[in-house]
């Protein structure tokens, strides 16, 4: 069974397949068309072929480091065969992408068994943190969890009310303070509420300022300290929300947050609005941080757990049937 056949078989057995296909439509359409053009006049994996492939990968935001690794590994793989078709090369390409993602193991999402699980949501303004908090709330509610949210983004105008409206719509408590107030004090109130009301999960929406790395570091350090005093081991997860449409700029943001706090996972938003789906590979290869969730649409239930098989199948849609 070929790699594409194996991928198709795995795809057929999983839920969310159609959502992935539509969410990665722009990436597969753009990448697939460009790779398909390379099939015409294919004469092996030459230097010209690799140069053209490098351009396609960079335009899909795989990033220079990861793109070079892919091309090098593809050349090494193909050199083991006397003859390969273009379809063979495309199968090798997807398999190499899979192997690169799997080079470092994703840590599972472990919930706190001795009380509320506190998840700190970080990221720059405009990345979609507040909406993602609402989508995570909906997701965990569907799993039977008791969820609460904390509006600790006290500096962005309207952020508190935005999260409060979502919470009201979803029927969950929203712990909030005053605008321009101390976010750490709001987090303390949130942790105490979560313990008193036996919440399973507490999602904490924080401010997304990057203008001063020292201030960001100090603010996040204070948040972690006060949360840890209230609930042992908290925050149990720190998830960075990135706008996938920003491409490599998102990778730069991730590097900064990784420097100032212990980011344990990534959530990529607005994936359905970009052709830059290669950013998933770049993040994992460069930062070794797992991508836990993808935003594949605007609806409340369009936040989906990341699945490598569904991802590879979706981005390869345009090239699976080439000759």
N, C-alpha and C positions, 0 to 999 in steps of 0.2 A: 504494500500500500504506500503510495507516494505521500510526501509531507502534506500536500494540499488535501489529499483524500482523508488523511488522518485528522487534519484540522476541521474539515467539513463534518466528519463523523462526530467529533467532540462538540462542534457547534450545534448540531441537530439535537443533542441530548441535553442542552442547557436552556434555562429560561433567560429572558432579557435579550435573546439574540436579535430580534427585530429592532429593539430599542438601540442596540449597539450599531446595527447597520445604518439606521437613520442618523444616529448621533455622529458617526464617523463618515457620513456621506461626502462631505466636502474634502476631507483628507483622501479618502479612497478614490474619489473622482479625479482630483488633481494629480495625486501620485500615480494612480493607475494609468491615466492618459499619457503622462510623461514617460512612464516606463514602457508602455505599449509602443510608443513611437520608437523606442530603442530596439524593438524587435525587427524593424525593417532594416535589412542589410546586416543583420547580426552575423558577426564573423569571429565569435569567441570573445573571451574576457580580455580584451586588449587594453592598453593604456588609455586610448581614447574612450573606450566603453566605461572604464572605471572613473575617468574624469567626468563623463556625463552623468554617471550614477551618483557621484559625489554631489553634483549640483542639485539633482533631484532630492537627495537626502537633506541637504542644507535648506532647500526651499520648503521642506516639510518640517523644519526645525528639529532635526535629529541632533544638530550641533556638530561642530568641527571635530571634536575629540572622538565622539561616538561614530560619526560618519567615516572617519579615517580607519577606525577599528573595524567597522563593517567591511569596508573595501579591502583592507588587508586580509581579513579572514576569508572573504569571498575568493580572492586571488589564490590563496593557499589551498582552499578546498577544491577549486576547479582544476588546479595544477595536478591533482591526483588522478584525473580522468583524461583519456585520449580524445574523447569527443563529448561535448555537452550541447544540448539544445537550449534555446532561450528559456523555455519553460523550466528546464532543469535548473538554470541559473536563478530564476525567480524563486523556485522552491528553496534553493540553498540560501538565498537572501533572507527569506522569512525565517528559516530555521536558525540562521545566525542571529537575527534580531531576538528570537526567542531565547537563545543561549545567553546572549548578553544580558537580557533582563534577569535571567535566572542565576547569573554569576554570584549574586548576593541574595541570601534567603530573606523573604519578607517575614518580619516578626508578626505573629498573629495578634489580633485585637483582643486583649485579655481584659475582662471586666473585674472590678473590685468585688470580692465575695463578702467583704466585711462592712459593707455600707455603700453609699453612693459612689458611682464612678464619675470623677470630675474630668471633663474634657475642655482644655483651653484652646480656643480658636484664635489663631493669629493670622496676620496678613495685611497687606496695604489696603488703604481705602479704595473702594471700587472693585475689589477682587471678588466680591460676592459673599463675604463672611456671614452677614446677617441673614440673607436668603438661604444660605447653606445651613445655618443653624435651624431654620424652619424646616428644611427638607430632611435634615437628620432627625429632627423631632418626629416628623411624620413616619420616617423609616423605622425608628425605634418603637414608636407607638404600635406599628403593625406587627411588631415582634412581642407585644404584650408588656412593654416596659413602661414604668412610671417616669416621665421626663419633666424636667424643669429647665428654664433658661434664665441666664443672668445677663442683663444689659449693662455690661462693664465698658462699653464704648461710650464714654461720657463726653467725649470731645467733639465728635462729629454731629453737627446739627441734624436733628431728626432721627438719629440712630436708635435712641431709646424708644421712641414712639413706634418706629418701624418694627422693632422686635416685639414690642408689646402688642401691636395689632396682630402679628403672626401668632403670638401665643394665645391671644383671645380667640382667634379663628380656629386654632387647633385644640383649644380647651386645656391648655397647660399653664402652670403658674409662671409669671415673669417677675423676677426680683430686680428692681431698678432703683437707682438713686437719682440725684438731680444732675442736670446738664452742667458740665465742667466740674463736677465733683470728683472726689478721690475714687478711682475705679477699684482699688484694693478694698476699700470699705464695703463697696457693693458686693464684692466677691465673698467677703466674710459673711455678710447677711445671707447670700445665696447658699453658702455651705451649711450654715446653721439651719436654714429653712429645709434644705435637702435632708439633713439628719432628722429633724423634728417630724417631717412628713414622710419619711421612709421612701424617698425617691430612689430610683435605680440609676438614673443618669442625670447629670447636671452639665448642661452645655453653656459655656461662658464666652460670650461675644466680647472681644477686646478691641481697643483702638488700633488703627493701622498706620502709625506714623513712622516714616523712615528718615526724616530730615536730619536727625541727630542720633547716630548709632549708640552713643554713650547713654543718652536719655532713655532710648528704647531698652537697652540692656538693664539699666537701673529699674525701670518701670516693670519689666517682666520679672526681674529678680525679686522685686517686692511682692508682686502678685503670687509668685510661686511660694514665697515664704509664708505669707498670710494664709494661703489655701492649705499648705502643709500643716500649719498649726491647728486648723479646724478639722481636717480629715486626714488621717494617716496615709501617707503615700501619694497624696494629691499634689499637683494634678497627675492623674494616672496616664493621660495622653496629652500631647501638644500637637495639634494638627494645623498645618499651614495651608491656607486657602490661596490658590493661585489662579489667576485669570489666564486660561490657556491661549486666548487670542493675542496675548502679549509675547508669546514665544520665548526667545532667548532672554528677554528682559525678565520674564518670570523666573528663569533659572538664576539670574543675578540676584533677584529678591530672595530666592530660596537660600542662596549662599550666605546672605547677610543674616537672615533669621537663624540659620544653622549656627552661625558664629555666636549669636547672642543668647540663644536658648536651645534646649534639647528638643528639637523637632523630631517627633516620632513617626509622623505620617503626613502625606500630602493629599489634598483634595483639589482636583482640577475642575474648574467651572467653565461653562460656556464652550464646551468641546464641540457642540453641534454648530457653533458659529464660526469655526475656523478650519483651515486646511492644514494646520500645523500640529497634527496629531503625533508627530515624531517626538514632541517634547516629553512624552511619557518615557521613552527610552533614554533621552538625554538626562533626565532627572535621576533615573535609577542608576545609570552608568556612572555619572559624574558624582552624585551626592550619596548614592547607596541608601536612599530613603524610599520606603515603599509608597506607592500610590494606592491609597485605600478606596477612594471613591471618585467617580466621574460625574460631572453635571452634563447630562445629554439632552437637556431641554428645559423649558420654562416651568413645566408643571411641578406640583409638590412632590410627585412620585418619580420624577426624572433624575434623581440622584441614585446612581447604581454602584454597587461594589465593583471594584476593578477586577476584571477577569482577563488574564493574559491570552487565553485561547480565543475568546470572543473579540478581543482587541486585534489580534493578528489576522483573524478571519475577516474582520470588518475593513481593515486598512488594505487588505490584499484583494478586495472584491473586484477591482478593475483589472487584475492581472492573472487571476487563477485560470482563466480559460484561453490564454494565449497559446499559440502553437509552438 
